[in-house]
Amino acid sequence: MSEQVKVVVVDGHTLVRFGLTGLAGQEPDLEIVGATGLGAEAMAIVATTRPDVLVLDSVLPDVDGLKVAREIRDQYSELGIVLLASDGQDAVLFQALESGVSAFVTNTAPIEEVLAAIRHAAVAATSFTATGLAPAMARRDQPQAPPLLSPREAEVLTLLGQGLSVRAIAASLCVSLSTAKTYVARLYEKLGASNRAQAIMNALKRGLLESS
């Protein structure tokens, strides 16, 4: 690129904001023209400085970063937008894609990856890129396993964990004693248990029941 890429950084974390502006500002092809920690100020800074790229945190102290991204994209179709977010947020990644941002980068990504995303956004504002896009797509397309317990069985498990007898469980659920026994028997079978203690222990191991 023959001309410097003008960059605005919007991030509510002071250290992150100063770190990004400091590191990006050292690059010969990048120029920091504005920075703020508030999403409410982002639109005004963009309007004033007319940057090539906006680096925007998805979680801001005053407003949703994705909302800011959508509003700015509606007004500046050619502006490159790099969204920063925490690791493991597939939902945010797909929302970023739908919001029209140019790149999605995690907060823990190496600075080289952030700089590459800025440079991508500068020349391909409408082309989305994200390092974790392919794995996220694979996870989204993977069929979800059905829950081990039905809602009623989960309710019975909770009551068992509270120490209620089968008769008390029947009364609590407003069902017959026979029906309550059937629920408990199915619950034991699914948990590979033969008694209450085993059922509770196995449920705790599987994260189906919270320890009190």
VMD Tcl script that draws the C-alpha trace (Angstrom):
set ca {
  {0.00 0.00 0.00}
  {1.46 3.31 -1.03}
  {-0.50 5.41 1.47}
  {-0.86 4.92 5.19}
  {-3.98 3.17 6.44}
  {-5.83 5.42 8.88}
  {-7.06 3.48 11.92}
  {-9.46 4.23 14.79}
  {-9.46 1.99 17.87}
  {-12.57 1.64 20.08}
  {-11.96 -0.57 23.11}
  {-13.14 -0.17 26.67}
  {-10.08 -1.87 28.14}
  {-7.52 0.87 28.65}
  {-4.47 -1.40 28.44}
  {-5.74 -3.12 25.30}
  {-6.58 0.22 23.68}
  {-3.19 1.73 24.44}
  {-1.45 -1.48 23.45}
  {-3.19 -1.60 20.08}
  {-2.64 2.05 19.31}
  {0.99 1.84 20.35}
  {1.82 -1.31 18.38}
  {-0.21 -0.43 15.28}
  {1.17 3.10 15.33}
  {4.70 1.72 15.00}
  {3.85 0.09 11.66}
  {5.02 2.24 8.73}
  {1.82 1.62 6.76}
  {-0.61 2.28 9.63}
  {-1.59 5.57 11.25}
  {-3.72 5.84 14.39}
  {-6.06 8.79 13.91}
  {-8.39 8.28 16.86}
  {-9.13 6.13 19.92}
  {-11.82 5.90 22.58}
  {-13.17 3.53 25.18}
  {-16.83 4.32 24.54}
  {-19.03 3.04 21.77}
  {-21.16 6.17 21.92}
  {-18.16 8.18 20.73}
  {-17.26 5.84 17.87}
  {-19.61 7.33 15.29}
  {-18.42 10.88 15.94}
  {-14.74 9.89 15.73}
  {-15.34 8.04 12.47}
  {-17.22 11.04 11.06}
  {-14.42 13.40 12.09}
  {-11.33 11.40 11.18}
  {-12.72 9.37 8.23}
  {-10.48 6.36 8.88}
  {-9.89 3.44 6.54}
  {-10.32 0.89 9.35}
  {-12.18 0.79 12.65}
  {-10.94 -1.68 15.27}
  {-13.88 -2.32 17.58}
  {-14.30 -4.42 20.73}
  {-17.49 -6.50 20.83}
  {-18.00 -5.71 24.54}
  {-17.93 -2.03 25.41}
  {-18.76 -0.43 28.77}
  {-21.66 1.62 27.43}
  {-23.10 -0.22 24.41}
  {-23.01 -3.48 22.48}
  {-20.06 -3.43 20.08}
  {-21.98 -5.38 17.44}
  {-24.72 -2.76 17.52}
  {-22.10 -0.08 16.90}
  {-20.66 -2.13 14.04}
  {-24.06 -2.45 12.37}
  {-24.83 1.25 12.72}
  {-21.46 2.30 11.33}
  {-21.63 -0.21 8.49}
  {-25.03 1.20 7.49}
  {-23.50 4.66 7.12}
  {-20.01 3.78 5.86}
  {-20.18 0.90 3.43}
  {-16.51 1.14 2.44}
  {-15.10 1.38 5.96}
  {-13.06 -1.63 7.09}
  {-14.26 -2.93 10.47}
  {-12.24 -5.33 12.63}
  {-14.20 -6.80 15.54}
  {-12.36 -8.04 18.64}
  {-13.99 -10.67 20.88}
  {-13.14 -13.31 23.47}
  {-12.14 -16.84 22.51}
  {-14.79 -19.50 22.07}
  {-17.62 -17.16 21.08}
  {-18.95 -18.81 17.93}
  {-22.25 -16.97 18.28}
  {-20.47 -13.61 18.25}
  {-18.41 -14.68 15.25}
  {-21.53 -15.46 13.22}
  {-23.22 -12.25 14.37}
  {-20.12 -10.38 13.22}
  {-20.39 -12.05 9.83}
  {-24.05 -11.05 9.57}
  {-23.27 -7.49 10.72}
  {-21.01 -6.87 7.75}
  {-17.72 -6.48 9.56}
  {-14.53 -7.11 7.60}
  {-12.63 -9.27 10.08}
  {-13.12 -11.07 13.38}
  {-10.14 -11.50 15.71}
  {-9.97 -12.86 19.25}
  {-8.54 -10.75 22.05}
  {-5.83 -13.35 22.62}
  {-4.66 -13.45 18.99}
  {-1.02 -12.57 18.26}
  {-0.49 -8.94 17.30}
  {0.56 -10.11 13.82}
  {-2.93 -11.56 13.33}
  {-4.56 -8.30 14.43}
  {-2.35 -6.29 12.08}
  {-3.14 -8.68 9.23}
  {-6.86 -8.24 9.93}
  {-6.46 -4.44 9.82}
  {-4.65 -4.62 6.49}
  {-7.29 -6.99 5.11}
  {-10.07 -4.66 6.21}
  {-8.33 -1.72 4.55}
  {-8.40 -3.32 1.10}
  {-11.42 -5.65 1.36}
  {-13.97 -4.01 3.64}
  {-16.85 -6.16 2.42}
  {-14.95 -9.47 2.47}
  {-15.17 -11.27 5.81}
  {-12.19 -13.07 7.30}
  {-11.74 -14.89 10.61}
  {-9.07 -17.37 11.63}
  {-11.54 -19.62 13.43}
  {-14.32 -19.47 10.84}
  {-13.91 -22.99 9.41}
  {-13.90 -24.77 12.82}
  {-16.86 -22.65 13.95}
  {-18.80 -23.59 10.81}
  {-18.03 -27.26 11.45}
  {-19.26 -27.00 15.03}
  {-22.44 -25.23 13.90}
  {-23.19 -27.85 11.27}
  {-22.57 -30.72 13.67}
  {-25.89 -32.21 14.87}
  {-26.51 -31.64 18.54}
  {-26.81 -34.77 20.67}
  {-30.20 -35.06 22.37}
  {-30.14 -34.44 26.13}
  {-29.64 -37.52 28.27}
  {-32.61 -36.76 30.50}
  {-36.09 -35.60 29.63}
  {-37.33 -32.45 31.42}
  {-39.42 -34.62 33.76}
  {-36.49 -36.92 34.53}
  {-34.29 -33.91 35.24}
  {-36.96 -32.68 37.64}
  {-37.05 -36.07 39.37}
  {-33.26 -36.03 39.65}
  {-33.38 -32.63 41.35}
  {-35.96 -33.90 43.84}
  {-33.88 -37.02 44.51}
  {-30.90 -34.80 45.14}
  {-32.97 -32.85 47.66}
  {-33.53 -36.08 49.57}
  {-37.22 -36.58 48.77}
  {-38.63 -40.07 48.92}
  {-40.35 -41.58 45.89}
  {-43.71 -41.01 47.57}
  {-42.82 -37.37 48.23}
  {-41.68 -36.99 44.63}
  {-45.04 -38.34 43.45}
  {-46.83 -35.79 45.60}
  {-44.56 -32.95 44.43}
  {-45.16 -33.80 40.77}
  {-48.86 -34.54 41.29}
  {-48.52 -38.01 39.78}
  {-49.29 -41.49 41.09}
  {-46.76 -43.42 43.13}
  {-46.48 -45.94 40.28}
  {-45.66 -43.20 37.78}
  {-43.05 -41.71 40.11}
  {-41.45 -45.13 40.49}
  {-41.30 -45.45 36.70}
  {-39.56 -42.07 36.42}
  {-37.02 -43.05 39.05}
  {-36.39 -46.44 37.40}
  {-35.76 -44.79 34.01}
  {-33.50 -42.27 35.66}
  {-31.44 -45.01 37.33}
  {-31.16 -46.86 34.02}
  {-29.91 -43.81 32.12}
  {-27.40 -42.98 34.83}
  {-26.20 -46.58 35.19}
  {-27.21 -46.64 38.84}
  {-28.97 -49.12 41.06}
  {-29.81 -46.82 43.95}
  {-30.25 -43.17 44.90}
  {-26.66 -42.63 46.04}
  {-25.21 -43.99 42.79}
  {-27.66 -41.97 40.72}
  {-26.73 -38.74 42.48}
  {-23.01 -39.48 42.28}
  {-23.16 -40.29 38.56}
  {-25.30 -37.22 37.90}
  {-22.76 -35.02 39.68}
  {-19.92 -36.51 37.61}
  {-21.82 -35.79 34.39}
  {-22.68 -32.26 35.42}
  {-26.41 -33.04 35.48}
  {-26.78 -32.04 39.10}
  {-25.17 -29.25 41.06}
  {-23.56 -30.11 44.35}
  {-25.07 -28.31 47.30}
}
mol new
graphics top color blue
foreach p $ca { graphics top sphere $p radius 0.5 }
foreach p [lrange $ca 0 end-1] q [lrange $ca 1 end] { graphics top cylinder $p $q radius 0.2 }
display resetview
